[in-house]
Amino acid sequence: MKLIRKLFLSLFVILLINCKTSQTSTSTSAIASDSTLALASTNLSNFEKLASIKNIVSIEKREPVSHFNENYEIWFEQPIDYNDLTKGTFNQRVFLGFVEPSQPVIVELQGYGIGSEKAGELADHYKANQINIEHRYFNNSRPETIDWNTLTVENAAKDQARIIDAIKKALYPEAKFISTGISKGCQTTMLHRRYFPDNVDGCVCYVGPLNFEREDPRVYEFLNTVSTQENRDKVKAFQNLCFENRAALLEMMKNEAKEKNMTWEFGIDKAIDYTILEYSFAFWQWGTPIESIPTQNASVEEIYTHLINVVGYGFFEEKAVENLQPYFWAALTQQGIYGYETAPFKQYLNTEEIYKFEWAFPEGISKEYDLKPMQEVQTFLDNSAEDMLFIYGEYDAWSATAVELEDNALKREVYKFVLPEGSHTTRIKSFSPETQKEIYNIIDGWLKE
């Protein structure tokens, strides 16, 4: 029935278009015909309005979630490369939560796949409409074969602008639009704003880095100065404890690998070292309680359990890396990441060389890092960006490369709020009631302009 309805709607839309284009004079009958067409358009259901968008290839009306009256899963046909349309197309997933045309529209710009179709923080606060856009090449939003060189920040921004423009024209021609994103989604939001500064009316960016090198060294400085010396010493002591028990931890990882069918491209011996080195970054990123760190008299089982609870397997293990391949490509070619200082652990690793992520490139391909896009974002923020708001946690390791704003940013309504001792989970609701009110007053102003 869905297919029949879709075909019927397509024929209906074609008929309307043909009726409109067949009028070649400016006679009274032609004007009357156009008026009839406009009236017919206003009487269409949301499903029918969406079906009339030419690059939508599939729509499914779903059960309502959150405060939305209607929910849709939509697939847009998008160019693989906007600079070379001969490369074909791929389908990109979008979730639409509809309330009413007069309400604001919150655009969730994902840096990865869509995790949920429920309302995010802003859509929930304003009881607003929400458009949730999956990032190109994550989950099923990808062509059958990926040309990795087409995964660029500019192509991604064009995807998002194309989707926003189409849905705005079909459903929300008079509404205010606010874009938002978390972590890599924050980078996505910054970049979309830089390439298309007039596509939305404002942006709220959460906990996203603005890196200027593939392995941005500001991360090392951050890890050496975050919190207090006493707390940093406890983190370092645990990493030393792990290296001192490396042989036993390696055996435990081998047993886990056998049970869970895990493999590592660079081998399990390297995997245990990377996991221990990642510990400090992950510890501060996620706000792990200091008191949870095992002490010198802890058992090997306790040490291993804590290490994996904080770091996990999902950043280095081969299947996880394959799923995260678009992330690693973007980080290694344009958006930046970090490396691991080994000098503090030279007695265990016999090297002072920075451990890097080149191994995470897709098999058989690599590329030089292009720092230009992120530098252009900084120039944009310094000179012309307007109506943007950044949220960070003070102790989040990604705050090492947080956005820095010029003194004149406030004149252009560009703001930055940092939660004391906050982690990567920092949101507007994490702040005091007074600061929350201040933040929402700013966004309220954008919605009223």
ChimeraX attribute file (.defattr): number of C-alpha atoms within 10 A of each C-alpha:
attribute: neighborCount
match mode: 1-to-1
recipient: residues
	/A:1	6
	/A:2	10
	/A:3	9
	/A:4	9
	/A:5	11
	/A:6	18
	/A:7	13
	/A:8	12
	/A:9	17
	/A:10	17
	/A:11	13
	/A:12	15
	/A:13	19
	/A:14	13
	/A:15	12
	/A:16	17
	/A:17	13
	/A:18	11
	/A:19	14
	/A:20	16
	/A:21	10
	/A:22	9
	/A:23	14
	/A:24	8
	/A:25	9
	/A:26	9
	/A:27	10
	/A:28	9
	/A:29	11
	/A:30	16
	/A:31	13
	/A:32	12
	/A:33	15
	/A:34	17
	/A:35	12
	/A:36	12
	/A:37	16
	/A:38	13
	/A:39	11
	/A:40	11
	/A:41	16
	/A:42	11
	/A:43	11
	/A:44	12
	/A:45	11
	/A:46	15
	/A:47	15
	/A:48	19
	/A:49	18
	/A:50	21
	/A:51	22
	/A:52	22
	/A:53	17
	/A:54	12
	/A:55	16
	/A:56	19
	/A:57	14
	/A:58	16
	/A:59	20
	/A:60	14
	/A:61	13
	/A:62	13
	/A:63	10
	/A:64	15
	/A:65	13
	/A:66	15
	/A:67	16
	/A:68	21
	/A:69	13
	/A:70	19
	/A:71	22
	/A:72	21
	/A:73	16
	/A:74	20
	/A:75	19
	/A:76	22
	/A:77	19
	/A:78	25
	/A:79	20
	/A:80	25
	/A:81	22
	/A:82	17
	/A:83	10
	/A:84	10
	/A:85	11
	/A:86	10
	/A:87	13
	/A:88	13
	/A:89	16
	/A:90	21
	/A:91	22
	/A:92	27
	/A:93	24
	/A:94	22
	/A:95	23
	/A:96	24
	/A:97	28
	/A:98	21
	/A:99	18
	/A:100	17
	/A:101	17
	/A:102	14
	/A:103	19
	/A:104	21
	/A:105	31
	/A:106	29
	/A:107	25
	/A:108	28
	/A:109	28
	/A:110	25
	/A:111	23
	/A:112	21
	/A:113	20
	/A:114	18
	/A:115	9
	/A:116	9
	/A:117	19
	/A:118	19
	/A:119	23
	/A:120	18
	/A:121	14
	/A:122	22
	/A:123	23
	/A:124	16
	/A:125	10
	/A:126	14
	/A:127	19
	/A:128	24
	/A:129	29
	/A:130	29
	/A:131	25
	/A:132	27
	/A:133	24
	/A:134	25
	/A:135	25
	/A:136	30
	/A:137	25
	/A:138	20
	/A:139	16
	/A:140	14
	/A:141	20
	/A:142	18
	/A:143	16
	/A:144	9
	/A:145	7
	/A:146	13
	/A:147	11
	/A:148	17
	/A:149	13
	/A:150	19
	/A:151	20
	/A:152	17
	/A:153	21
	/A:154	17
	/A:155	18
	/A:156	21
	/A:157	22
	/A:158	18
	/A:159	24
	/A:160	24
	/A:161	17
	/A:162	15
	/A:163	20
	/A:164	21
	/A:165	14
	/A:166	18
	/A:167	16
	/A:168	18
	/A:169	13
	/A:170	18
	/A:171	18
	/A:172	20
	/A:173	13
	/A:174	12
	/A:175	17
	/A:176	20
	/A:177	25
	/A:178	24
	/A:179	28
	/A:180	28
	/A:181	24
	/A:182	24
	/A:183	20
	/A:184	23
	/A:185	23
	/A:186	27
	/A:187	27
	/A:188	29
	/A:189	28
	/A:190	31
	/A:191	21
	/A:192	27
	/A:193	25
	/A:194	22
	/A:195	18
	/A:196	14
	/A:197	17
	/A:198	12
	/A:199	18
	/A:200	20
	/A:201	20
	/A:202	25
	/A:203	26
	/A:204	26
	/A:205	25
	/A:206	27
	/A:207	30
	/A:208	25
	/A:209	22
	/A:210	25
	/A:211	27
	/A:212	22
	/A:213	21
	/A:214	22
	/A:215	21
	/A:216	17
	/A:217	18
	/A:218	18
	/A:219	21
	/A:220	17
	/A:221	11
	/A:222	18
	/A:223	17
	/A:224	15
	/A:225	10
	/A:226	17
	/A:227	14
	/A:228	9
	/A:229	11
	/A:230	9
	/A:231	13
	/A:232	17
	/A:233	12
	/A:234	16
	/A:235	20
	/A:236	18
	/A:237	16
	/A:238	21
	/A:239	21
	/A:240	19
	/A:241	19
	/A:242	23
	/A:243	20
	/A:244	12
	/A:245	15
	/A:246	19
	/A:247	13
	/A:248	15
	/A:249	20
	/A:250	18
	/A:251	14
	/A:252	16
	/A:253	20
	/A:254	18
	/A:255	13
	/A:256	12
	/A:257	16
	/A:258	11
	/A:259	9
	/A:260	9
	/A:261	10
	/A:262	17
	/A:263	17
	/A:264	17
	/A:265	14
	/A:266	13
	/A:267	11
	/A:268	19
	/A:269	15
	/A:270	13
	/A:271	19
	/A:272	21
	/A:273	18
	/A:274	18
	/A:275	21
	/A:276	19
	/A:277	23
	/A:278	20
	/A:279	22
	/A:280	21
	/A:281	21
	/A:282	20
	/A:283	22
	/A:284	26
	/A:285	21
	/A:286	19
	/A:287	19
	/A:288	14
	/A:289	9
	/A:290	13
	/A:291	9
	/A:292	8
	/A:293	18
	/A:294	21
	/A:295	14
	/A:296	12
	/A:297	9
	/A:298	11
	/A:299	12
	/A:300	17
	/A:301	12
	/A:302	13
	/A:303	22
	/A:304	19
	/A:305	15
	/A:306	17
	/A:307	23
	/A:308	14
	/A:309	13
	/A:310	20
	/A:311	21
	/A:312	16
	/A:313	19
	/A:314	12
	/A:315	16
	/A:316	25
	/A:317	19
	/A:318	18
	/A:319	17
	/A:320	15
	/A:321	21
	/A:322	15
	/A:323	14
	/A:324	20
	/A:325	18
	/A:326	23
	/A:327	21
	/A:328	21
	/A:329	22
	/A:330	20
	/A:331	21
	/A:332	25
	/A:333	22
	/A:334	23
	/A:335	27
	/A:336	23
	/A:337	25
	/A:338	22
	/A:339	19
	/A:340	20
	/A:341	19
	/A:342	18
	/A:343	14
	/A:344	12
	/A:345	16
	/A:346	12
	/A:347	12
	/A:348	14
	/A:349	13
	/A:350	10
	/A:351	14
	/A:352	14
	/A:353	13
	/A:354	13
	/A:355	16
	/A:356	16
	/A:357	17
	/A:358	13
	/A:359	13
	/A:360	21
	/A:361	22
	/A:362	15
	/A:363	7
	/A:364	5
	/A:365	8
	/A:366	16
	/A:367	13
	/A:368	9
	/A:369	17
	/A:370	16
	/A:371	16
	/A:372	12
	/A:373	18
	/A:374	23
	/A:375	15
	/A:376	14
	/A:377	20
	/A:378	21
	/A:379	13
	/A:380	18
	/A:381	22
	/A:382	17
	/A:383	13
	/A:384	12
	/A:385	20
	/A:386	21
	/A:387	22
	/A:388	27
	/A:389	19
	/A:390	23
	/A:391	26
	/A:392	29
	/A:393	26
	/A:394	24
	/A:395	24
	/A:396	27
	/A:397	26
	/A:398	27
	/A:399	24
	/A:400	21
	/A:401	20
	/A:402	22
	/A:403	18
	/A:404	13
	/A:405	16
	/A:406	11
	/A:407	8
	/A:408	11
	/A:409	20
	/A:410	14
	/A:411	10
	/A:412	15
	/A:413	15
	/A:414	23
	/A:415	18
	/A:416	19
	/A:417	16
	/A:418	17
	/A:419	19
	/A:420	12
	/A:421	15
	/A:422	21
	/A:423	24
	/A:424	24
	/A:425	16
	/A:426	23
	/A:427	19
	/A:428	20
	/A:429	10
	/A:430	14
	/A:431	18
	/A:432	11
	/A:433	11
	/A:434	8
	/A:435	15
	/A:436	14
	/A:437	13
	/A:438	12
	/A:439	20
	/A:440	15
	/A:441	12
	/A:442	16
	/A:443	20
	/A:444	12
	/A:445	11
	/A:446	18
	/A:447	17
	/A:448	7
	/A:449	7
